[in-house]
Amino acid sequence: MAVDVGNTQTVLGLFEGDEIRGQWRLATEAQRTSDELAVVFAGLLSLNGLQLGEANAMIVSSVVPGLTRSYKHLAEDVLGVPFYLVGPDMETGLKNRYDDPAAVGADRIVNAVAAGHHYGFPAIELLRYCQGVESALGRERKGEKAPRTIDVDVLLFGEAVIDEPDLEVPHRGITRPFNLEGLADLDSDLHIPGHGRVEVLLAAADRSGIREVRALC
C-alpha cells in the first residue's frame, strides 16, 4: 500500500508488484487517528472488492508531519505490516546533495524517483540540458578550443562508458586536475570507469596551476 499525503488531498494506492489494483483520493485531515484511517481506507478498498488486510506493507510520503504517527500506528499496530516513511535517509537510488538533505520534501523525492523510473535519465538528455543551461547563460559556441564564459558538461554518468559522436563518457578530460579537484569536493571515493578512484588520481596530479576564483558579489 502506498499513500501520498498532501496538504489538501491524500492519494491511496494498493499495488501487487508493479500493478496497481486500485487508487483512491480523499481529503487530508491532519487530526485523523489510525482507527479513523482504517475505517476510511477499508471503505474505499471495498468499493473495488478489496480488503484492507490484503496490504502486506505500507509506504507513506507525507508533507503533513502530524499524520505520520497515525499512519505508523495504522501499519504496525492495526494491520501488523512494515511501515516505511519517505525521507532524506531512505535509499531511493538518487543522491541528495543538498547542504541540508532534510530540506527536500518527501513529495519532491517521490516525484524525482517516479520520473526516473518512468522516463529514465539518458546521458544524452542530460548533455542537452547542460547545453541549454549554457545557452541561457549566454555562451556562444565558436569552436572546441575557443574561450568560453561558461562550461557545463557531463563528466560521468554512473558507471556508464559511452562512446558516441555527440557524447563521450567518462569525459575525455575528466582526469585534468581541475576536474578531479571538483569531483573530490563531491566525493573523493568516487570511481571513474577506466581510470580509478578520484582520490588516488588527484594525489598523483599536478595541481600547481589550479587556483580558486572567488565570486565578486
C-alpha positions as CSV (number, residue, x, y, z in Angstrom):
1,M,0.0,0.0,0.0
2,A,1.3,3.4,-1.0
3,V,0.0,6.7,0.5
4,D,0.8,10.2,-0.7
5,V,-0.3,12.7,1.9
6,G,-0.6,16.2,0.6
7,N,-1.7,19.4,2.4
8,T,-5.2,19.2,1.0
9,Q,-5.6,15.8,-0.5
10,T,-4.3,12.2,0.1
11,V,-3.9,9.6,-2.6
12,L,-4.0,5.9,-1.7
13,G,-2.9,3.1,-3.9
14,L,-2.9,-0.7,-3.5
15,F,-0.2,-2.5,-5.5
16,E,0.5,-6.1,-6.3
17,G,4.1,-5.9,-7.6
18,D,4.2,-3.2,-10.2
19,E,0.5,-3.5,-11.0
20,I,-1.9,-1.1,-9.3
21,R,-5.1,-2.8,-8.1
22,G,-6.9,0.4,-7.0
23,Q,-6.4,4.1,-6.4
24,W,-8.5,6.5,-4.3
25,R,-8.4,10.1,-3.4
26,L,-9.7,11.7,-0.1
27,A,-9.3,15.0,1.8
28,T,-6.4,15.3,4.1
29,E,-7.5,15.8,7.7
30,A,-4.5,16.4,10.0
31,Q,-6.2,15.2,13.1
32,R,-7.3,11.8,11.9
33,T,-6.3,8.8,14.2
34,S,-5.1,5.4,13.0
35,D,-8.5,3.9,13.8
36,E,-10.3,6.6,11.6
37,L,-7.9,6.0,8.8
38,A,-8.5,2.2,9.0
39,V,-12.3,2.7,8.7
40,V,-12.0,5.2,5.8
41,F,-9.4,3.1,3.9
42,A,-11.4,-0.2,4.4
43,G,-14.5,1.5,3.0
44,L,-12.6,2.8,-0.1
45,L,-11.0,-0.6,-0.8
46,S,-14.3,-2.3,-0.5
47,L,-15.6,-0.2,-3.5
48,N,-13.2,-2.3,-5.6
49,G,-13.9,-5.6,-3.9
50,L,-10.6,-5.4,-2.0
51,Q,-9.9,-5.7,1.7
52,L,-7.5,-3.7,3.9
53,G,-6.0,-6.9,5.2
54,E,-4.6,-7.6,1.7
55,A,-1.9,-5.0,2.3
56,N,1.4,-6.5,3.4
57,A,3.4,-3.3,3.7
58,M,2.8,0.4,3.8
59,I,5.0,3.3,2.4
60,V,4.0,6.9,3.1
61,S,5.1,10.1,1.6
62,S,3.8,13.0,3.7
63,V,4.1,16.7,3.9
64,V,1.8,16.7,7.0
65,P,4.1,15.7,9.8
66,G,1.2,15.4,12.3
67,L,-0.2,12.5,10.4
68,T,3.0,10.4,10.4
69,R,2.3,8.8,13.8
70,S,-1.3,7.9,12.8
71,Y,0.0,6.1,9.6
72,K,2.7,4.4,11.5
73,H,0.2,3.0,14.1
74,L,-2.2,2.0,11.2
75,A,0.5,0.0,9.6
76,E,2.3,-1.6,12.6
77,D,-0.5,-1.8,15.2
78,V,-3.7,-2.2,13.2
79,L,-2.5,-4.0,10.1
80,G,0.6,-5.6,11.6
81,V,2.7,-4.8,8.5
82,P,6.0,-3.0,7.9
83,F,5.9,0.8,7.7
84,Y,8.2,2.9,5.5
85,L,8.4,6.7,5.6
86,V,9.8,8.5,2.6
87,G,12.5,10.9,3.8
88,P,16.1,12.0,3.3
89,D,17.5,8.8,4.9
90,M,15.6,6.4,2.6
91,E,17.6,4.6,0.0
92,T,16.0,5.6,-3.3
93,G,18.8,5.3,-5.8
94,L,19.2,9.1,-6.0
95,K,21.8,11.1,-4.3
96,N,20.5,14.0,-2.2
97,R,23.3,16.6,-2.5
98,Y,21.5,19.4,-0.7
99,D,23.5,21.0,2.2
100,D,20.5,20.2,4.3
101,P,19.0,17.0,2.9
102,A,16.0,17.2,5.2
103,A,15.0,20.4,3.4
104,V,13.9,18.3,0.5
105,G,10.3,17.4,1.0
106,A,9.0,13.8,0.6
107,D,6.9,14.9,-2.3
108,R,9.9,16.1,-4.3
109,I,11.8,12.9,-3.5
110,V,8.9,10.7,-4.7
111,N,8.4,12.8,-7.9
112,A,12.1,12.5,-8.7
113,V,12.1,8.7,-8.3
114,A,8.9,8.4,-10.3
115,A,10.3,10.5,-13.2
116,G,13.5,8.4,-13.3
117,H,11.5,5.1,-13.2
118,H,9.1,6.1,-16.0
119,Y,11.3,8.2,-18.2
120,G,14.9,7.3,-17.3
121,F,17.8,9.7,-17.3
122,P,19.6,9.0,-20.5
123,A,23.0,10.7,-20.6
124,I,22.4,12.4,-23.9
125,E,19.3,14.1,-22.4
126,L,21.5,15.3,-19.6
127,L,24.0,16.7,-22.0
128,R,21.2,18.5,-23.9
129,Y,20.1,20.0,-20.6
130,C,23.6,21.2,-19.8
131,Q,23.9,22.8,-23.2
132,G,20.6,24.5,-22.6
133,V,21.9,26.0,-19.4
134,E,25.0,27.2,-21.2
135,S,22.8,28.9,-23.9
136,A,20.6,30.5,-21.2
137,L,23.8,32.0,-19.6
138,G,24.9,33.5,-22.9
139,R,27.5,31.0,-24.1
140,E,28.3,31.2,-27.8
141,R,29.8,28.1,-29.4
142,K,32.7,29.2,-31.6
143,G,34.7,26.0,-31.6
144,E,36.0,23.5,-29.1
145,K,39.2,25.4,-28.3
146,A,37.6,28.9,-28.2
147,P,37.4,30.8,-24.9
148,R,34.1,30.4,-23.1
149,T,32.3,32.2,-20.3
150,I,30.6,29.1,-19.0
151,D,31.2,25.4,-19.4
152,V,28.6,22.9,-18.2
153,D,29.4,19.3,-19.2
154,V,28.8,15.6,-18.4
155,L,31.9,14.2,-16.8
156,L,30.4,10.9,-15.5
157,F,27.1,9.1,-15.8
158,G,27.3,6.5,-13.0
159,E,29.4,3.5,-14.2
160,A,28.4,4.0,-17.8
161,V,31.0,4.0,-20.6
162,I,29.7,5.8,-23.7
163,D,31.4,6.4,-27.0
164,E,29.0,8.3,-29.3
165,P,29.6,11.0,-31.8
166,D,27.9,13.6,-29.6
167,L,28.9,12.2,-26.2
168,E,31.9,10.5,-24.6
169,V,31.6,9.3,-21.0
170,P,33.7,9.4,-18.9
171,H,34.6,12.8,-20.4
172,R,38.0,12.6,-22.2
173,G,39.2,15.5,-20.0
174,I,37.9,14.1,-16.7
175,T,41.4,13.4,-15.4
176,R,42.5,17.0,-15.7
177,P,43.5,18.3,-12.3
178,F,40.8,21.0,-12.1
179,N,38.1,18.4,-12.9
180,L,39.5,16.0,-10.3
181,E,39.5,18.8,-7.8
182,G,35.8,19.4,-8.3
183,L,34.9,15.7,-8.2
184,A,36.9,15.3,-5.0
185,D,34.8,18.0,-3.4
186,L,31.8,16.0,-4.2
187,D,33.1,12.5,-3.3
188,S,36.8,11.6,-3.1
189,D,35.9,7.9,-3.1
190,L,34.2,8.3,-6.5
191,H,35.3,5.7,-9.1
192,I,35.9,6.8,-12.7
193,P,35.4,3.8,-15.1
194,G,38.7,3.0,-16.8
195,H,40.7,5.4,-14.6
196,G,40.2,4.6,-10.9
197,R,39.4,6.4,-7.7
198,V,39.3,10.2,-7.7
199,E,41.3,10.5,-4.5
200,V,44.2,8.4,-6.0
201,L,44.2,10.2,-9.3
202,L,44.2,13.6,-7.6
203,A,47.1,12.7,-5.3
204,A,49.2,12.0,-8.4
205,A,48.1,15.0,-10.4
206,D,50.0,18.3,-10.8
207,R,47.7,20.9,-9.1
208,S,50.2,23.8,-9.3
209,G,48.2,25.6,-12.0
210,I,44.9,25.4,-10.1
211,R,43.7,28.5,-8.3
212,E,40.4,29.2,-6.6
213,V,38.3,32.0,-8.1
214,R,36.0,33.6,-5.6
215,A,32.8,35.3,-6.5
216,L,32.9,39.0,-6.9
217,C,29.5,39.6,-5.3
